[in-house]
Amino acid sequence: MRRPGVTVVGMTGRAESTLAAHAHIVPSSAVDQEACPLNSAPTASTTAQMALGDDWPWPRSTHGLS
């Protein structure tokens, strides 16, 4: 998954995930619970992912990227 000179960014809600373990930068999109009363329909988590994605690219200097 890693290549020399390539920075891997893994947006995930689980810091212990395989994706997070292999990424250089791991912005958290964790949510306490979904909007669904049964906590099953991914509403809050997908909104968090979209919000993080919409804000990309973050300032490269903040994250040590060139």
N, C-alpha and C positions, 0 to 999 in steps of 0.2 A: 504494500500500500504506500510506502514511503519511497520517494525518489530524491536524490541529491538536489538541493536547491529549491525544492518545492515545499511550501508550508501547508500543512494539512489543518484545516479548520473543521471541527466537528461540533455542530450545534445539536445538543442533546439535553434531555431532561434528567438523565441519569449519569452522574459523574463516574460511576463505577462500570459504565458500559464498555463494550469492546471498542466502539468508535472513539470514546473519550481516551481510552488507553493508548490508541494509536495516533491521536491528533496532537499537534503542537499547541494549538489554541482551542480551548473548549468553553465557549460561552454557554451559560446555563439557560435553558428554557423550561426549567422545572416549574410546575404549578402544584399548589396544595390539593386542589380537587377540580374536577371538570364541572361545567355548568349543569350537566345532566344530573338529576336527582340520584340516579343509580351510579354516577361516577364512571359511566361506561362510554358515552359518546365523546370523542376527542374534540372538544370545543375550545376550552381555555388553552390546551396545549398546542393546538394547531394555530390559534391566534398568536400565541407567544412565538412560535416558529416563524410565522409570517412577519411579525414585527421585527424580529432580529434580522431576518433576511432582507427586509425593506431598508434597514439601516446600513446594510453592507454597501460599499466597503468602509470599514471603520478606518480612522486615521492610522495609516501604516506605522508612523513613528511611535504611536502609543503601544504597539504590540511588537516592536523590534523588527518590523518588516522593512524591506527596502524597495 
